[in-house]
Amino acid sequence: MNRELKPILAVLLVLTTLGCGLLGGTVEPTATIAPMDRPLPTDTPTPTFLPTFTPILTQVPTEVIEEPKTLVICMAQEPDSLYLYGSNMAAALHVQAALYDATMQPFALDDRSFGYQATITEKLPSLEDGDAAIDVVAVRAGDRVLDAGGEPVELAEGVRIRPAGCRSSDCAVEYTGGVIEMDQMVATFTLVDGLTWADGEPVKASDSVYSFILASDPLTPKLSRYAEDRTASYEAPDDKTIVWKGLPGLLDSTYFVNIWVPLPEHAWGDMTAAKVAKAVEASRMPMGYGPFTVESWEAGRSITLVENKHYFRADEGLPKVDEIVFRIIGEDPNAAVAALLAGECDVLTQDTHVDELVALLLEAEEIGELKTHITTGAVGEHVDFGINPVESYGRPDFFEDKRVRQAIAMCLDRQTVADELLYGRTALLSSYVPDNHPLYSPDVKKWPYDPAAAQALLEEVGWKDENGDGVREAHGVGGINDGTRLTFKWSTTTARLQVDMMRIFQTNLRECGIDVTLDSMPADVWFADGPVGPLFGRHFDMGEYSWMTRVEPPCDLYLSAEIPSDETDWWGNNAPGYINPEFDQVCNNALQSLPGTDEYRANHLRAQEIFAEDLPTVPLFLRLIIAASRPEVVGFEMDSTAYTEMWNIENFDLEGVE
């Protein structure tokens, strides 16, 4: 431990204003943020005495002004909008969590620890409790249903559907006309008592229906309408009750989340969906019912929230501070840490890139200058193989044989990367879910770092270095000309973590006789839609990026129906072009089963086992979620799966500050 750190940190604040970054790189003077001084109570007025008379001391009334308890949260970016359906930025989600008491927007609940939590309803509905059910309904030609492939369609002759009681594709039938019975899911939600808008008006169940209508409107700038398209009806029979019904044929494993965040119909109801999206009262000053409400937005600098006096949990002493200031501090982690140490920020969110300064943060924590909050997140790094690239991508078919993929996995020293780049605080992955996930399969095949076994497997396939130049060439490899060198590109973004890990893995692969060229590019190029983008246009060799683990294991990422192509209008996540009919069937069975059933669990476990054997992707490790706060901050808690660290913002407090 460097005991000289404390005075160095103090000097840092001065040097930052001079443009010198002690924490790495140069901080330009223009990036320096002026301190946000907390106002002090006004001085007591001094009594005035007459000079020629005996002074008569009288008490002068003093107005006691109680200053608000303010907590400053610094984040890297400014939201483009605070409208619930107008932004997908993390910065917007941070603020919206304070307005709507929900982190899984647009659904009105929280998601933490691979589970869901009710926030504004009495409970989550369940089949066991009777507030959810599977009804049998009669359908006929022209009705909207879900077909056997999971797509919303208008029922017509020739459409394959699952009749009532059918739980897999095996029992699907072709519709031939007339009336047929199908299953329909129903879930009933009951709002808690006392739910009130910041203007004092009660929140009604119809406000949630209004939100659903906005979300469904094609003029609303929403990225996906997956849930809305699979909803048959969404109604409010009274002020506290909401009833969701899915399309006939839909067995939604997360039926209990289908409650849309209420929006204030009494305030916005006279506007069209297109006008709401652009209106100041929705995009910059939206009304909520959560612990805080928007007081002001100073463009480019800050968004100030004040306590919602009508918050339904006020009798619990919540929120614990009077005011939250979301301050936009920029992308430079050096400037962010300097502002935290100077007392200009109380919290630095994870998107301020403080993960680049973990060593410094940990040393500063040792001497009591700040708190470092580190946990493994729900985002996992992985590297895809270009198994089936587009036909126009001229490259030998290196990765069709799964033994080559398995060998490459064993060439990668993932633990060294985790130790050196992520401080030994992350977990290695063997599946598309971490091993602490409740649906992780302990029987997945693992591919530990084992260069000797990897090289033996490559030899078995026919990749040998017979000319002794250090790079293997093909000798009897199916579909590949003899003498073809085992050399290809590894592509990803220019992010520091990706670049640094690629360099280590490049060395690993060279030791296995594989020649890899590193290809880093801006994120907007790498992730561009197909056919132009290399990843989702399927013209890459190996490509590294991250995915998000969900409460439900995301086997759907690798369904053959998810391969982006002309036929799918380049929509889909299966960039490797992985095709395995058994995996498709098992994954679809899992997705169309219900939580708590044997089928649901068994199919999710089996899908992981097939995936780990075929290895279309090498799972690497979980990313770290890193934030920082001043020592006085209490109640700030990171969670692995919460979409934002603001999930309990009503409990944030400043210890010792009245």
C-alpha positions in Angstrom: 0.0 0.0 0.0 1.3 3.4 -1.0 1.0 5.5 2.2 1.9 8.6 0.2 -1.3 8.4 -1.8 -3.3 10.8 0.3 -1.2 13.9 -0.2 -0.9 13.0 -3.9 -4.6 12.9 -4.2 -4.9 16.3 -2.6 -2.4 17.7 -5.1 -4.2 16.1 -7.9 -7.2 18.5 -7.5 -4.9 21.4 -8.1 -3.1 19.9 -11.0 -6.3 18.9 -12.7 -7.3 22.5 -13.1 -3.9 23.2 -14.7 -4.6 20.5 -17.3 -2.2 17.9 -15.8 -3.8 14.5 -15.1 -2.0 12.5 -12.5 -4.3 9.6 -13.1 -3.1 9.0 -16.6 -3.3 11.2 -19.7 -3.9 15.0 -19.8 -7.0 16.6 -18.5 -7.7 19.7 -20.6 -8.6 22.9 -18.7 -11.9 23.0 -20.6 -12.9 19.7 -19.0 -12.6 21.0 -15.4 -16.0 21.2 -13.7 -16.6 24.1 -11.3 -17.4 23.0 -7.8 -21.0 22.9 -6.8 -20.8 24.6 -3.4 -23.5 23.6 -1.0 -25.3 26.8 0.3 -24.7 27.7 3.9 -27.5 29.0 6.2 -28.0 32.8 6.1 -26.3 34.8 8.8 -28.3 36.2 11.7 -29.0 40.0 11.1 -27.0 42.3 13.3 -29.1 44.6 15.6 -28.8 48.3 14.9 -28.4 50.7 17.9 -29.2 54.4 18.2 -26.0 56.3 19.1 -27.5 58.9 21.6 -29.7 56.6 23.6 -29.2 53.8 26.0 -29.5 50.7 23.8 -32.6 48.6 24.4 -31.8 45.1 23.4 -34.6 43.5 21.6 -34.6 40.1 19.9 -34.6 40.5 16.1 -36.6 37.7 14.5 -34.4 35.4 12.5 -35.9 33.4 9.6 -34.4 29.9 9.9 -33.9 28.6 6.4 -33.4 24.9 6.4 -31.1 24.0 3.5 -32.1 20.9 1.5 -30.0 17.7 1.9 -28.6 17.3 -1.6 -26.8 14.3 -3.1 -24.9 14.8 -6.3 -24.7 11.8 -8.7 -22.2 12.3 -11.5 -22.7 10.4 -14.8 -20.8 10.5 -18.0 -23.5 11.4 -20.5 -26.6 13.6 -20.7 -29.8 11.8 -21.6 -31.2 12.5 -25.0 -34.7 12.3 -23.5 -36.4 11.3 -20.2 -39.5 10.1 -22.1 -40.1 6.5 -21.1 -40.3 5.4 -24.8 -37.8 8.0 -26.1 -34.4 6.8 -25.0 -32.4 3.6 -24.3 -29.4 5.4 -22.8 -28.2 4.4 -19.3 -28.2 8.0 -18.3 -31.9 8.2 -19.0 -32.6 5.0 -17.1 -30.7 6.4 -14.0 -33.1 9.3 -13.8 -36.2 7.4 -14.8 -35.6 5.0 -11.9 -36.1 7.9 -9.5 -39.3 9.1 -11.3 -41.1 5.7 -11.6 -39.7 3.5 -8.9 -38.8 0.8 -11.5 -35.6 -0.4 -13.2 -37.1 -2.8 -15.7 -38.7 -0.2 -17.8 -41.1 -0.1 -19.6 -42.4 -2.7 -17.1 -43.3 -1.4 -13.6 -41.0 -3.6 -11.5 -37.4 -4.1 -10.4 -35.1 -6.9 -11.5 -32.3 -8.0 -9.1 -30.3 -11.1 -8.3 -31.7 -13.0 -11.3 -35.3 -12.3 -10.1 -38.1 -9.8 -10.3 -39.6 -7.7 -7.6 -42.9 -5.9 -7.4 -42.7 -2.1 -6.8 -46.2 -0.6 -7.3 -48.3 -3.7 -7.2 -49.2 -5.7 -4.2 -47.4 -8.7 -5.6 -46.4 -10.4 -8.8 -49.2 -12.6 -10.1 -48.7 -16.3 -10.2 -50.5 -19.4 -11.4 -50.2 -20.9 -7.9 -52.0 -18.0 -6.3 -54.8 -17.8 -8.8 -54.1 -14.2 -10.0 -52.8 -15.7 -13.2 -54.3 -18.5 -15.2 -54.2 -20.4 -18.5 -57.7 -20.3 -20.1 -58.9 -22.3 -23.0 -60.4 -20.0 -25.7 -62.0 -20.7 -29.1 -60.3 -19.1 -32.1 -61.2 -19.0 -35.8 -59.9 -17.6 -39.1 -58.9 -14.0 -38.9 -58.1 -14.0 -35.1 -54.7 -12.9 -33.9 -52.8 -15.8 -32.5 -49.2 -17.0 -31.9 -48.1 -19.6 -34.4 -46.1 -22.6 -33.5 -42.9 -20.7 -34.3 -43.7 -18.0 -31.7 -44.7 -15.3 -34.2 -47.9 -13.2 -34.0 -50.1 -14.0 -37.1 -53.6 -13.7 -38.3 -55.0 -17.2 -38.2 -55.6 -18.7 -41.7 -55.6 -22.1 -43.3 -52.1 -23.6 -43.4 -50.8 -21.8 -40.3 -49.2 -24.2 -37.8 -50.4 -23.6 -34.2 -50.4 -25.2 -30.8 -53.9 -26.4 -29.8 -55.0 -26.2 -26.2 -52.8 -28.4 -23.9 -49.9 -28.5 -26.4 -46.6 -27.5 -24.9 -44.1 -28.1 -27.6 -43.6 -28.1 -31.4 -44.1 -31.8 -31.5 -47.9 -31.5 -31.0 -48.4 -28.5 -33.2 -51.1 -28.9 -35.9 -51.9 -27.2 -39.2 -55.1 -25.0 -39.0 -57.6 -26.2 -41.6 -60.5 -23.9 -40.8 -63.4 -23.7 -38.4 -63.2 -23.2 -34.6 -60.2 -24.6 -32.7 -59.3 -24.2 -29.0 -56.0 -22.7 -27.9 -54.5 -21.7 -24.5 -54.5 -18.1 -23.5 -52.5 -16.7 -20.5 -54.1 -14.1 -18.2 -52.4 -12.2 -15.4 -54.1 -9.7 -13.0 -52.2 -6.9 -11.2 -53.4 -4.9 -8.2 -51.9 -1.5 -7.6 -50.8 -0.6 -4.0 -52.8 1.9 -2.0 -51.7 5.6 -2.0 -50.0 5.6 -5.4 -50.0 9.3 -6.4 -48.6 11.5 -9.1 -46.2 14.3 -8.2 -49.0 16.8 -8.8 -51.2 15.1 -6.2 -53.5 13.3 -8.6 -54.0 9.6 -7.8 -52.3 7.1 -10.1 -55.0 4.9 -11.7 -54.9 1.5 -13.4 -56.0 3.3 -16.6 -52.7 5.3 -16.5 -50.9 2.0 -17.1 -53.3 1.2 -20.0 -52.6 4.6 -21.4 -48.9 3.8 -21.3 -49.5 0.5 -23.1 -51.4 2.4 -25.8 -48.5 4.8 -26.3 -46.0 1.9 -26.4 -48.1 0.2 -29.0 -48.5 3.3 -31.2 -46.3 3.1 -34.4 -45.6 6.8 -34.0 -43.9 6.2 -30.7 -40.1 6.0 -31.2 -39.8 2.7 -29.4 -37.0 0.2 -30.4 -39.1 -3.0 -29.9 -42.8 -3.9 -29.5 -42.2 -7.5 -28.8 -44.4 -7.6 -25.7 -47.1 -5.3 -27.1 -47.3 -7.4 -30.3 -48.0 -10.6 -28.2 -50.7 -9.0 -26.1 -54.3 -9.7 -26.9 -55.7 -7.1 -24.5 -54.6 -4.9 -21.6 -57.5 -3.4 -19.6 -58.3 -1.7 -16.3 -61.7 -2.9 -15.0 -61.3 -0.5 -12.0 -58.9 2.1 -10.7 -56.6 -0.5 -9.0 -56.8 -3.5 -11.2 -55.0 -4.3 -14.5 -55.7 -7.4 -16.5 -53.2 -8.6 -19.2 -54.1 -11.3 -21.7 -51.6 -12.8 -24.1 -52.4 -13.9 -27.7 -53.9 -17.4 -27.9 -51.0 -19.8 -28.2 -48.6 -17.7 -26.1 -47.1 -19.4 -23.0 -45.1 -16.5 -21.7 -42.5 -17.6 -19.1 -42.4 -14.1 -17.7 -46.1 -13.4 -17.8 -45.9 -11.8 -14.4 -43.9 -8.8 -15.6 -46.4 -7.6 -18.1 -47.4 -4.4 -16.3 -46.5 -1.2 -18.1 -45.2 1.8 -16.1 -48.1 4.2 -15.7 -47.9 7.5 -17.5 -50.1 10.6 -16.5 -53.1 10.4 -18.9 -54.7 13.4 -17.1 -51.7 15.5 -18.1 -50.8 14.2 -21.5 -54.0 12.6 -22.7 -55.0 15.3 -25.2 -51.7 14.8 -27.2 -51.1 12.3 -30.0 -48.4 9.7 -29.4 -46.1 11.6 -31.8 -46.6 14.8 -30.0 -46.0 13.2 -26.5 -42.6 12.0 -27.7 -41.5 15.5 -28.5 -43.3 17.4 -25.8 -41.2 19.1 -23.1 -43.5 17.8 -20.4 -42.7 14.2 -21.4 -39.1 14.4 -22.7 -37.5 16.9 -20.3 -39.9 17.4 -17.4 -41.9 14.1 -17.1 -44.2 13.7 -14.2 -43.7 10.5 -12.1 -45.0 8.9 -8.9 -41.6 7.7 -7.6 -39.5 9.2 -4.8 -38.4 12.3 -6.8 -39.7 14.6 -9.5 -37.9 16.8 -12.0 -37.4 20.4 -10.9 -35.0 21.6 -13.6 -32.7 20.5 -16.4 -29.8 22.7 -17.3 -28.7 21.5 -20.7 -25.2 20.1 -20.8 -24.7 20.4 -17.0 -27.3 18.9 -14.7 -30.8 17.6 -14.0 -32.1 18.4 -10.6 -34.8 16.3 -8.9 -36.6 17.2 -5.7 -38.5 15.0 -3.3 -42.0 14.0 -4.4 -44.1 15.1 -1.5 -46.8 12.6 -2.5 -44.5 9.6 -2.6 -46.5 6.6 -1.5 -43.7 5.4 0.7 -43.2 8.7 2.5 -44.5 7.3 5.8 -41.4 5.0 5.8 -39.2 8.2 5.8 -38.4 7.9 2.1 -36.7 9.4 0.2 -33.9 10.1 2.7 -32.5 13.1 0.9 -34.4 16.2 -0.3 -32.7 16.7 -3.6 -30.8 14.7 -6.2 -28.6 16.4 -8.7 -27.6 14.3 -11.7 -24.5 16.1 -13.0 -23.1 15.5 -16.4 -19.4 15.2 -15.9 -18.1 13.8 -19.2 -16.3 10.7 -20.4 -12.9 11.3 -18.7 -12.6 9.1 -15.7 -9.7 11.2 -14.4 -11.9 14.2 -14.2 -14.6 12.2 -12.6 -12.4 10.8 -9.8 -10.9 14.3 -9.2 -14.5 15.7 -8.8 -15.4 12.9 -6.4 -12.3 13.6 -4.2 -13.0 17.3 -4.3 -16.5 16.8 -3.0 -18.2 18.0 -6.2 -19.7 14.5 -6.7 -21.1 12.1 -4.1 -21.5 9.2 -6.4 -19.9 8.2 -9.7 -22.0 5.9 -11.8 -20.5 2.9 -13.6 -20.7 4.7 -17.0 -18.1 7.2 -15.9 -15.5 4.6 -16.9 -13.9 4.4 -13.5 -13.2 0.8 -14.3 -10.1 2.2 -16.0 -8.8 3.4 -12.6 -9.6 0.6 -10.3 -6.1 0.4 -8.8 -6.2 4.0 -7.8 -9.7 3.7 -6.4 -8.8 0.8 -4.2 -5.8 2.6 -2.8 -7.9 5.7 -2.2 -10.4 3.5 -0.4 -7.7 2.1 1.8 -7.0 5.6 3.2 -10.7 6.5 3.6 -10.9 8.9 0.7 -13.8 7.2 -1.1 -15.7 3.9 -1.4 -15.3 1.6 -4.3 -18.3 -0.5 -5.4 -17.3 -3.6 -7.4 -19.4 -6.6 -8.4 -19.6 -8.9 -11.3 -22.4 -7.8 -13.6 -24.8 -9.5 -15.9 -22.7 -8.7 -18.9 -20.4 -11.4 -20.2 -17.6 -11.1 -22.7 -17.5 -13.8 -25.4 -15.9 -14.4 -28.8 -18.0 -15.6 -31.7 -16.7 -17.9 -34.5 -17.8 -17.0 -38.0 -19.1 -20.5 -38.6 -21.4 -19.7 -41.5 -20.4 -16.3 -43.0 -22.3 -14.7 -45.9 -21.5 -16.3 -49.3 -19.7 -13.2 -50.5 -17.1 -13.4 -47.7 -14.3 -15.4 -49.3 -12.5 -17.2 -46.5 -11.6 -20.9 -45.9 -14.1 -22.7 -43.8 -11.9 -22.8 -40.7 -14.6 -23.1 -38.0 -17.2 -25.6 -39.4 -15.5 -28.5 -37.5 -16.4 -28.0 -33.8 -13.0 -29.6 -32.8 -11.3 -26.5 -34.1 -13.5 -24.3 -32.0 -12.9 -26.5 -29.0 -9.1 -26.3 -29.6 -9.1 -22.6 -29.9 -11.0 -22.3 -26.6 -8.3 -24.4 -24.9 -5.6 -22.1 -26.3 -7.1 -19.1 -24.5 -5.7 -18.3 -21.1 -8.8 -16.6 -19.8 -7.7 -16.8 -16.1 -4.6 -14.7 -16.8 -6.7 -12.1 -18.6 -9.2 -12.0 -15.7 -6.4 -11.7 -13.2 -4.4 -9.0 -15.1 -7.2 -6.9 -16.6 -10.0 -7.5 -14.1 -8.0 -7.7 -10.8 -9.0 -11.3 -10.2 -12.5 -10.2 -9.2 -14.5 -11.7 -12.0 -15.8 -15.2 -12.8 -14.9 -17.3 -15.8 -17.9 -18.5 -17.9 -18.7 -21.9 -19.4 -22.2 -21.0 -20.6 -24.2 -18.0 -21.6 -25.2 -17.8 -18.0 -22.8 -17.6 -15.0 -22.5 -20.5 -12.6 -24.4 -18.6 -9.9 -27.5 -18.4 -12.1 -30.4 -20.5 -10.7 -30.7 -22.2 -14.1 -27.0 -22.8 -14.8 -26.3 -26.4 -15.8 -23.5 -28.0 -13.8 -23.1 -30.6 -16.6 -21.9 -28.1 -19.3 -18.6 -29.1 -20.9 -15.7 -26.9 -19.7 -12.7 -26.0 -21.9 -9.9 -25.0 -19.5 -6.6 -23.5 -20.7 -4.7 -26.5 -22.0 -2.4 -25.8 -25.0 -1.1 -29.3 -25.2 -4.6 -30.8 -25.5 -5.6 -28.0 -27.9 -2.6 -28.8 -30.2 -3.3 -32.5 -30.1 -6.9 -31.8 -31.2 -5.7 -29.5 -34.1 -3.4 -32.3 -35.2 -6.3 -34.7 -35.2 -8.3 -32.5 -37.5 -5.3 -32.1 -39.9 -3.9 -28.8 -38.9 -0.1 -29.3 -38.7 3.0 -27.2 -38.9 5.0 -29.5 -41.2 7.2 -26.6 -42.7 8.3 -25.5 -39.2 7.4 -21.8 -39.7 5.3 -21.7 -36.5 1.9 -21.6 -38.2 -0.2 -24.6 -38.9 -1.4 -25.5 -42.4 -4.1 -27.8 -43.6 -3.2 -31.4 -44.4 -6.3 -33.4 -45.3 -8.7 -31.0 -43.6 -12.2 -31.5 -45.1 -13.2 -28.7 -47.5 -9.9 -26.8 -47.2 -7.0 -26.9 -49.7 -3.9 -28.5 -48.4 -1.3 -26.0 -47.4 -3.8 -23.4 -46.4 -2.4 -21.6 -43.4 -4.4 -21.3 -40.2 -4.5 -17.6 -40.1 -7.4 -15.2 -39.7 -8.6 -11.9 -38.1 -9.9 -11.3 -34.6 -12.2 -8.3 -34.7 -13.7 -6.1 -31.9 -14.0 -2.5 -30.8 -11.3 -0.1 -29.8 -12.3 -0.3 -26.1 -9.3 -0.7 -23.8 -10.5 -4.0 -22.2 -11.1 -5.6 -25.6 -7.8 -4.4 -27.1 -5.7 -5.5 -24.1 -7.4 -8.9 -23.9 -6.9 -9.5 -27.7 -3.2 -8.9 -27.4 -2.9 -11.6 -24.7 -5.1 -14.0 -26.6 -3.1 -13.3 -29.8 0.1 -14.5 -28.0 -1.8 -17.6 -26.7 -3.0 -18.5 -30.2 0.5 -18.0 -31.6 1.8 -20.6 -29.1 -0.8 -23.0 -30.5 0.4 -22.4 -34.1 -2.4 -20.1 -35.0 -1.7 -16.7 -36.6 -4.2 -14.0 -35.7 -4.3 -10.4 -37.0 -6.0 -8.0 -34.6 -8.7 -5.8 -36.1 -10.0 -3.1 -33.8 -12.7 -0.7 -35.1 -15.1 1.9 -33.6 -18.1 0.4 -31.9 -20.6 2.0 -34.4 -18.8 0.3 -37.2 -18.4 -3.1 -35.5 -22.1 -3.2 -34.4 -23.6 -1.6 -37.5 -26.6 -3.4 -38.9 -26.1 -5.9 -41.7 -25.3 -6.3 -44.4 -22.8 -3.4 -44.0 -21.7 -4.1 -40.4 -19.1 -6.9 -40.1 -20.6 -8.6 -37.1 -24.3 -8.6 -37.9 -23.5 -8.6 -41.7 -21.7 -11.9 -41.0 -18.4 -11.1 -42.7 -15.9 -11.7 -39.9 -13.6 -14.5 -38.8 -13.7 -14.3 -35.0 -15.4 -11.4 -33.2 -15.4 -10.4 -29.5 -18.2 -8.5 -27.8 -20.5 -8.8 -24.8 -24.0 -10.1 -24.1 -26.3 -9.5 -21.2 -27.4 -12.5 -19.0 -31.1 -12.3 -18.2 -33.3 -13.9 -15.6 -34.3 -16.3 -18.3 -31.2 -17.9 -19.9 -30.8 -16.3 -23.4 -30.6 -19.5 -25.5 -32.6 -17.6 -28.1 -29.4 -15.7 -29.1 -28.3 -18.8 -31.0 -31.5 -20.0 -32.6 -31.1 -20.6 -36.4 -34.1 -18.3 -36.8 -31.9 -15.5 -35.3 -29.3 -15.6 -38.1 -29.2 -12.2 -39.7 -29.7 -12.3 -43.4 -31.6 -10.8 -46.4 -34.5 -13.1 -45.5 -34.8 -11.6 -42.0 -34.0 -8.0 -43.2 -30.7 -8.5 -41.3 -32.5 -8.8 -38.0 -31.2 -11.3 -35.4 -28.5 -12.0 -32.9 -27.0 -15.3 -34.2 -23.9 -13.6 -35.8 -21.9 -16.9 -36.0 -24.6 -18.5 -38.2 -24.8 -21.4 -35.8 -27.3 -24.1 -36.9 -28.2 -27.1 -34.8 -31.8 -28.5 -35.1 -31.6 -30.2 -31.7 -30.5 -27.0 -30.0 -33.4 -25.1 -31.8 -35.9 -27.6 -30.5 -34.7 -27.7 -27.0 -34.3 -23.9 -26.7 -37.8 -23.3 -28.2 -39.3 -25.8 -25.8 -37.6 -24.0 -22.9 -38.8 -20.6 -24.1 -42.4 -21.9 -24.5 -42.5 -23.6 -21.1 -43.5 -22.0 -17.8 -41.2 -21.3 -14.9 -41.5 -23.8 -12.1 -42.2 -26.7 -14.4 -39.9 -29.7 -15.0 -40.0 -28.9 -18.8 -38.8 -25.4 -18.3 -35.8 -26.3 -16.2 -34.8 -29.5 -18.1 -34.9 -27.8 -21.5 -32.9 -24.8 -20.3 -30.2 -27.0 -18.8 -30.1 -29.2 -21.9 -29.7 -26.2 -24.2 -26.6 -25.1 -22.4 -25.1 -28.5 -22.6 -25.5 -28.7 -26.4 -24.2 -25.1 -26.7 -21.1 -25.9 -24.6 -20.3 -29.0 -26.7 -20.8 -27.3 -30.0 -19.1 -24.0 -28.9 -20.3 -21.5 -31.5 -19.0 -19.0 -29.1 -16.3 -19.1 -26.4 -17.7 -17.6 -23.2 -14.9 -15.7 -21.5 -15.8 -14.0 -18.2 -18.2 -11.5 -16.6 -17.5 -7.9 -16.8 -17.1 -6.0 -13.6 -19.6 -3.3 -12.6 -17.6 -0.5 -10.9 -18.9 2.7 -9.3 -17.5 4.9 -6.6 -18.9 7.2 -3.9 -17.8 9.5 -1.1 -17.4 7.8 2.3 -20.4 9.7 3.7 -22.8 8.0 1.2 -24.9 5.2 2.6 -27.6 3.1 1.0 -25.8 2.9 -2.4 -25.7 -0.8 -3.3 -24.6 -2.4 -6.6 -26.5 -5.5 -7.9 -25.3 -7.9 -10.6 -28.5 -7.9 -12.6 -30.2 -4.6 -11.9 -30.4 -2.5 -15.1 -29.2 0.6 -13.1 -27.5 1.1 -9.8 -30.3 3.6 -9.0 -32.7 0.7 -8.1 -33.0 1.9 -4.5 -32.3 5.6 -4.9 -35.0 6.4 -2.3 -32.6 4.9 0.3 -29.5 6.9 -0.7 -28.4 9.1 2.1 -25.5 11.2 3.4 -24.3 10.1 6.8 -23.7 12.9 9.2 -25.5 15.5 7.0 -28.8 16.9 8.4 
